[in-house]
Amino acid sequence: MASSTFQTPYADKQTSTLVASKTSSVPWYIWWGALAVTSASIGGAWDVSWHRSIGRDTFWTAAHMAIYACGVLAAIICGYLMLVNTFGRSSSSLRAASVTVLGFRAPLGAFIAAWGGIAMITSAPFDNWWHAAYGLDVKIVSPPHTLLILGIRGVGVGVLFLILAAMNRCAVEGSQPNEQTFKTLQRLLLYIGGLFVTGQMFFLIEYTWDVQLHSASAYIAMAIGLPVAFAMLSQASRYKWAATSAAMVYMFFAIAEILILPLFPAQPKLGPVFYPVTHMVPAKFPILIFAPALALDLLWQRTRGWKPWMVALASGFLFIAVLFIVEWPFASFLLSKASENRFFGTIYFDYNSRPNGYDRLRLFFNPDHGSVLFSGLLRAAIYGSIGTWIGLSFGRWMRSVQR
């Protein structure tokens, strides 16, 4: 897993010839793709804070512009790659690293990201019309928001595959890769993977709110969403601390949000207002997923000779055991007076947080105990094992992607 070389049995003769050449630098479109995904991640967190602090505002907010900049950048990058490989005079190496879809040639990741960018741009007028016709969203996942989220995911996966293909072309056995280029691509892969994990946690926010962290449903949700991503990144990146690195990107991103957003003033524009918000409200303190991620990395380094199903089974139970051990008492700390400071961020509440709400009263919502909790954690461990097996299998396949 930590090795920097491997054999790709699925690469064809043409691609094998391509990868035997030395790669000198990271392509410009990969840097711009990483910027696009970063813009969407920042814009998404900013937009959630905007709604919690100000409420529904005009479509032309700075947060929305940061989100949709991702779609615009993806469309430009992927459009260029398709045009230059289909009609232009692209380099032989870039053309050889392309696939054909509907008569157009480009790297596989470009087609995935292009679909995501188009979906994002399409969702913008759809969302504006939706609010004009039906008013405010009752839930985050409305039809236009669903299209937007799928588009952001599409861009992220596309950029991930662009990085992956370039990295795999550097690492084919028998080639002479540029070591610095390989390491740069590897870091970019782990960074985008960390933003992917951040997106996973965003989807789980309704289950992992601080007042719900003494419920089995929170651990079940994280067992479904996280081990699969950690295992996939570990295999695809060939880095022994891949899961830990991705988890730390999420942690730093969330903590930075807590420290930075409250520096900017904000006032609610919608009623009723139950809490006097005067500054941007940040996200809750991040879940301590770096602990189970570290445990998984250590396990995978010591079980390389195990059968995949054995690794997956041990991983699911280890993930839940470590997550429960660290997060259960930490959740109690977050609801205590000791956490009321700028770092942990438990002093911030939405403008519509009612005085008798669980968050304002610092009480857990429907906590689980005894057999209910145990059976829930057991289910979570099983889901985590299944997710790990899927992630390991898909991650091994990702090592063969060179186009």
N, C-alpha and C positions, 0 to 999 in steps of 0.2 A: 504493500500500500504506500510505503514511503519511497519506493523506487522511482527513479526518474525515467526509466526506459521500460518498454513493454512491446509485445508483438501484436499486430492488429490483423487477425485472420480475415476480417471482412473487407479490407482495403483491396481495391482492384489494382491491376497492373499499372494503369495510368497514374493513379494517385500514389502508388508506391514509388514510382519514378519521381513524382513531384516532391515527396517528403524527403527524398534522399538529399535534396539540396539544402544548403544552409540558410536558415531564416535570420535575417539581420535586424529586424525591428518589428515592433507591434504596429499593425496597420492602423491608419488614422481613423477608419470607420469604427474600430473597436473602442477607441477612446471616446468618440462621440456617442457611441451606443451606451457606454457606461455612464456618461453624463446624462443621457436621456432617462435612464432608469433611476439615477440619483435624483433628478428633477421631479419625477413622479413620486418618489418616496417622500421627499421633503414637502412637496405640494399636498400630498395626501394627509400627512400628519398636521400640516398647517391648516388644511381645510376642516378637519375634524375639530381642531382647536377653535377655528373661526365659528363653527356652528355651536360649540359649547359656550363660547364667550359672547358672541354677537347675535347668532341666530341666522336665519335665512337672509342673505344679502343679494346684491346684484350678481349676475353671472360673471361680470368682469372683475372679480376680485383677484388680488395677487396670487392667492393660493390656487385658484382655478387656472390661472395662466401658467403657473409652474407645473401643474398636472398636465395640461394639454400641450405644453412645450415638449413633453416626452413624445407624444404622438406625432407632432410636427417634425421633430428631429428624426424619429424612426422612419417616417415617410420619405424624408429627404435622403437619408443614408441608404435605405433599401432601394429607393427609386434609382439612385445613382448606380448602385451595384447591378441592378437588373439591366439598366440601359447600356452601361459600358460593356457588360459581358455579352449582351445580346446583339447590340448594334454597333458598339464602338470597338476600339482596338485595345482591349485590356491585355495585360501581361499574360503570358502562357501559363504561369503558375496560378494566377487568380482564376483563369478560365478552367484550368484542370481541377481546381478546387470547387467547382460549381456544379449544380444539378439543373435539370430542365423541368420547368413546371409551366404548363399551358403555353409553351413556345418561348418562354423567357428563361434565361440562364442567370444564376446567381448562387451564392452559398446557401445551404439549407436554412441557416439561421436568418438570412435576409428575408426569405419568404414568410417565415413565422412572425418575425418582427413587423413586416409590412402589413400582414393581416391585423396584428395588434394595433398598429398606428392608425389604420383605416377605421377599425372598430372604435377607437378612442375619439377620433375626429367626428365620426358619425353620431356618437353618443351626445355630443355637445348640444346641437339643436334639438335633439330628441329630449334631453333633460330640460331644456328651457321650455319646450312645448308642454312637457309633462307637468311642470310646476304651474304654468299658466292655466292648464286645464283642470288639475286636481289639487292644487295648493301644495302645502308642505308634505314632505315624505313622512309617513308613519314609521317606516323602518329604513335602515341604511340601504338594504338590498331591494330597491325599486327596479323596474325593468331598465330604465336608462343607466342607473348606477351599476346594474349587473353587466350591461354591455361595456361600460367604462372599465370596470374591474377586470373583466375578461381581456379587454384590450391591453391594459397595463401588464397583465400576466403574460399575454402574448409577446409584447415587446421584451419583457424580462427574459422569457425563455429563449426568444430569438437571439438576443445579445449573448446569453449564456452559451448558446450553440456556436455563435461566431467565435467566441473566445475559446471554447472547447476544441473546435476544429483546428484553429491556429495552433493551440497548445499540443494537440495530438500530432500534428504535422512536424512539430519540433522534436517529439519524443519517440518516434518510431525507431525500433531497434535496427541498428546498422547505419543510421544517419549520423550526421555530425551537427547536432543542434547548437544554436547559440544559447549557452547556459543562462545568460542574463535575460534574454528574451523569454525563455521558458519560465523562469522564475517570476518575471513581470506578469506574464499571462496567467500563471498559477495564482498570483495574488489577486489579480482582477477577477478571476473565476470565484475565488473565495469571498471577495468583496460583494460581487453580485449575488452569490449564494447567501451571504449574510442579509442582504436586502430582501432576498426571497423569503428567508426565515422571518424577517420583520413583517413582510406581507402576510405570512401564515399566521403570525400572532395577531395581526390586525383583524383577520377574519374570525379569530377566536375570541375577540374582545368581549362579546356578550356573555361568554362562559368563564372568562378569566378576570373579570372585575374584582377588585380587592375584597369586596364583601361576599364573593362567591367561592373564595379559595379554600373553604372548609366543606365544599361539596364535591362528591365524586365526579360529577359531570365536568368540572374544570379539568381534572386529570385525564378523564376519558378523551376530552376534546384535544388536549395537547398530545396524548399518545397517538391519536389518529393523524395529527398534522405535522409532528416534528421528527420522529425517528426516520420516517421515509426520506425526508429532506436531508437529514444528517448522514444517513447511509449512502445516499446518492452522491452527495458532495465528497464524501470520504473516498469512494471508489473512483469517481471521475477525476478528482484533483490529484490523486496519488500523494497527498500530503497527510502525514500521520496525525496532525492536530486539526484536521479540516472541520470537524463538528464544533470543536471549541472555538475556532476562529470565527465561524459563521455566527455562533451564539454571542460572541463578544461584539460583533458588528451590531447586532440587535440591541445589546445592552448599552453600548456607547451611544447609539442613535437615540434610544429612548431617554437616557439620562441627559443627553445634550438638549433634548426637547424640554425637559423639566427645568433646566437651568437657563435656557435662552428665551423661550416664549413669554414667560411672565415679565420680562424686561420691557415689553411693548404694551402700551395702554389699549384698552378696549372697553366698550360699553354695550349692553344688550340693546338691540333694535326691535325685539319682539317681546311680547308679554305672554303670560304673567312672569314677573321677575321675583323669585323667592330668595335669591342670594345676591348681594350687591357686588357684582363683578366689576372690577376696575382695570384689570389687565388680562392678557390672553391666558386662557386656562390650558395647561399642558396635559399630556397623557399621564396615566397612573404609572407608578414606579414599575419597571420591568420585572417580569417573572425571572427567577434565578435559574434559567435554563442552561447557563454555562456549566453548572455542577453536573447534571446528568450528561451533558455533551462531553465533558472531560472524562467522565466515567466510561462512556462509549468508546472514545478514542483509545483509552488505555486497554479496554477489553479487546478491541479489534486488533491492536498491536500484538496481543498475546494469544490470539486464537486463529492465526492464519492457516494453521493446519486442520482446523475443524471443518466439518461439513457445513454448508450454508444454512441449513435448517437449524442446526445446533447453535450457530452464531446468532441467528435471528431470534431464537427462543430465549437465549440468555440475555440478549440486548433489550428485548421488550420488558422483561422483569427487572433488569438492572436500571433501566431508564426510569420506570415508575418508582422503584424503591428509593433511588437517590433524589428524584424530584420531590417525592412526598416528604422525605426526611428534612430537606432544606426549606421547602416552601411552606409547609404547614405551620411551623413555629414562626417563620418570617411573616406570614400573613397576619398572625396575632400581633406581631410587633407593629405592622403597618396600621392596624386599627387602634393602637395604643397612643397615648399622649406623647410618648417618647419620639414618635416619628413626625411630629408636627414641626417641620422645618423646610427650608428651601431645597435641600438635597433630595429628601424622600418625597416631597411634594404633596403630602397629605393635607396641606392647608388650603388647597385649591378645590373649588367646587363649581359645577355648572351653574349658570344663572337661574335655571329652573329646578335646582335641587331643593326639595321641600325640607322644612325644618324637622319633620318627623320621618325623613327618609333614612334608610339603613346606612348610607354613607355618612350623612350628617350625625347620626346617632352612634356611629362606629360599632355597628353590630353586623354579624354574619347573617346572610340571607339563607334560611332553611339549611343549616349545617347538617351533615350526615354523621352518623355514629354507628358503632357496632357492626352488625352483619351487613347493613346496607352499605356502609363505607367499605368494608372488606370486599364484598362482592363487586362493588363498583371499581375498586382498584385492581381486582383480578381481571375484570373485563378490559380495563385500560392496558394492563400488561400484555394481554393476548392481542389486542389491537396494535400495540406497539411492536410486538413480534412480527405480526403480518406486515406492518408497514416497513419494518427493517428489512425483511426478506425481499419485498418489492424494490426498496431503495437500493439494496446491494446488487440485485439482478439488473436493474435499469442502469445503475452506475457503471457496472462492468461493460454493458453494451455501449455506454457513452464513450468509453475509451477507444472504440473503433470508428467514431465519427471523425472524418477528416475533410468533409465538404460542407 
